[in-house]
Amino acid sequence: MLNRLTADLKTSMLARDAARTQVLRMALTAYKNEAVAKGLGPQGTISEADAIAVLKRLVKSREDSIEQFEKVGQMERAAQERAEITLLLPYLPAMLEGPELEAAVKAAIAASGALTRKDMGLVMKALQAAHGAAFDGKRASVLVQGLLG
């Protein structure tokens, strides 16, 4: 992930793509901060799973910002945040959505033996173990609650 981000940053700088360069610099900074937090130093390399988690946090932060900007009527700032999300998404794995996510949730419910909403944690752990970072936790939890009703 580090090599890909660095190479893409160089390419965007050469192309004088200011918006892409800014987002990639921010992503690299977050990556390096995570490496430092794990005791590897700024030149350290974190695992692919940790790198994906960092990028998911960046996307989540922007989604939250979009919601806040729309509440106060700052549509241009919300549009800028959406553009940043669009630039970050290619670095994340394909996400389970729609029928695929529902099938994965049903399989996790069966695998965990969950019967009520109190067992939601077990289902989410089973889903995480089976699919890693390839699903949106918020959407999955809504499905789990609906199915365990």
C-alpha positions as CSV (number, residue, x, y, z in Angstrom):
1,M,0.0,0.0,0.0
2,L,2.8,2.4,0.9
3,N,4.5,1.9,-2.5
4,R,1.3,2.4,-4.3
5,L,0.4,5.6,-2.4
6,T,3.9,7.0,-2.9
7,A,4.0,6.2,-6.7
8,D,0.5,7.7,-7.2
9,L,1.6,10.8,-5.3
10,K,4.6,11.3,-7.5
11,T,2.4,10.8,-10.6
12,S,-0.2,13.3,-9.4
13,M,2.5,15.9,-8.6
14,L,4.0,15.5,-12.0
15,A,0.5,15.9,-13.5
16,R,0.0,19.0,-11.3
17,D,-3.3,17.5,-10.0
18,A,-3.5,19.6,-6.8
19,A,-6.7,18.0,-5.4
20,R,-5.3,14.4,-5.9
21,T,-1.9,15.4,-4.5
22,Q,-3.5,16.9,-1.4
23,V,-5.6,13.7,-0.7
24,L,-2.6,11.4,-1.3
25,R,-0.4,13.5,1.0
26,M,-3.0,13.3,3.7
27,A,-3.4,9.5,3.2
28,L,0.4,9.0,3.4
29,T,0.6,11.1,6.6
30,A,-2.2,9.0,8.1
31,Y,-0.3,5.9,7.1
32,K,3.0,7.1,8.6
33,N,1.2,8.2,11.8
34,E,-0.2,4.7,12.1
35,A,3.3,3.2,11.7
36,V,4.6,5.5,14.4
37,A,1.7,4.6,16.7
38,K,2.6,0.9,16.2
39,G,6.2,1.7,17.2
40,L,7.6,1.2,13.7
41,G,8.7,4.8,13.1
42,P,7.7,7.0,10.2
43,Q,9.6,4.9,7.7
44,G,8.0,1.7,9.0
45,T,5.6,-0.5,7.0
46,I,2.3,-1.5,8.5
47,S,0.3,-4.5,7.5
48,E,-2.2,-4.4,4.6
49,A,-5.1,-4.8,7.0
50,D,-3.8,-1.8,9.1
51,A,-3.4,0.3,6.0
52,I,-6.9,-0.5,4.9
53,A,-8.2,0.4,8.3
54,V,-6.4,3.8,8.1
55,L,-8.0,4.5,4.7
56,K,-11.4,3.4,6.0
57,R,-11.1,5.8,8.9
58,L,-10.3,8.6,6.4
59,V,-13.3,7.8,4.3
60,K,-15.5,7.6,7.4
61,S,-14.3,11.0,8.6
62,R,-15.2,12.5,5.3
63,E,-18.6,10.9,5.4
64,D,-19.2,12.4,8.8
65,S,-18.0,15.8,7.5
66,I,-20.4,15.6,4.6
67,E,-23.3,15.1,6.9
68,Q,-22.3,18.0,9.1
69,F,-21.7,20.4,6.1
70,E,-25.1,19.5,4.7
71,K,-26.8,20.3,8.0
72,V,-25.4,23.8,8.0
73,G,-25.9,24.3,4.2
74,Q,-22.3,24.3,3.1
75,M,-22.9,22.3,0.0
76,E,-19.6,23.2,-1.7
77,R,-17.6,21.9,1.3
78,A,-19.7,18.7,1.2
79,A,-19.0,18.3,-2.5
80,Q,-15.2,18.7,-1.8
81,E,-15.4,15.9,0.8
82,R,-17.2,13.7,-1.6
83,A,-14.5,14.3,-4.2
84,E,-11.9,13.3,-1.6
85,I,-13.8,10.1,-0.9
86,T,-13.9,9.3,-4.6
87,L,-10.1,9.6,-4.7
88,L,-9.6,7.3,-1.7
89,L,-12.0,4.5,-2.7
90,P,-9.7,2.9,-5.3
91,Y,-7.3,2.0,-2.5
92,L,-10.0,0.1,-0.5
93,P,-11.1,-3.5,-1.3
94,A,-14.4,-4.0,-3.1
95,M,-17.1,-3.8,-0.5
96,L,-20.0,-6.3,0.0
97,E,-23.2,-4.6,-0.8
98,G,-26.9,-5.4,-1.3
99,P,-27.7,-9.1,-1.7
100,E,-24.0,-10.1,-1.2
101,L,-23.9,-8.4,2.2
102,E,-27.2,-9.9,3.2
103,A,-26.0,-13.4,2.3
104,A,-22.8,-12.8,4.2
105,V,-24.8,-11.6,7.3
106,K,-27.1,-14.6,7.1
107,A,-24.1,-16.9,6.9
108,A,-22.5,-15.2,9.9
109,I,-25.7,-15.5,11.9
110,A,-25.8,-19.3,11.1
111,A,-22.1,-19.7,11.8
112,S,-22.3,-17.9,15.2
113,G,-25.6,-19.5,16.3
114,A,-27.1,-16.1,17.1
115,L,-30.7,-16.1,18.1
116,T,-31.5,-12.6,19.4
117,R,-30.2,-9.1,19.1
118,K,-28.1,-9.7,22.2
119,D,-25.9,-12.0,20.0
120,M,-25.1,-9.2,17.6
121,G,-21.5,-9.0,18.8
122,L,-21.0,-12.7,17.9
123,V,-22.4,-12.1,14.4
124,M,-20.2,-9.1,13.8
125,K,-17.1,-11.1,14.9
126,A,-18.0,-13.9,12.6
127,L,-18.6,-11.5,9.7
128,Q,-15.3,-9.8,10.4
129,A,-13.4,-13.1,10.5
130,A,-15.0,-14.2,7.2
131,H,-14.8,-11.0,5.2
132,G,-12.2,-8.7,7.0
133,A,-12.6,-5.1,5.9
134,A,-14.8,-5.8,2.9
135,F,-18.1,-4.6,4.4
136,D,-19.6,-1.5,5.9
137,G,-20.1,-2.2,9.6
138,K,-23.0,0.2,9.9
139,R,-25.0,-1.4,7.1
140,A,-24.1,-4.9,8.4
141,S,-25.3,-4.0,11.9
142,V,-28.6,-2.7,10.5
143,L,-29.1,-6.0,8.6
144,V,-28.2,-8.1,11.7
145,Q,-30.7,-6.2,13.8
146,G,-33.4,-6.7,11.2
147,L,-32.7,-10.4,10.8
148,L,-32.5,-11.1,14.5
149,G,-35.4,-8.7,15.3
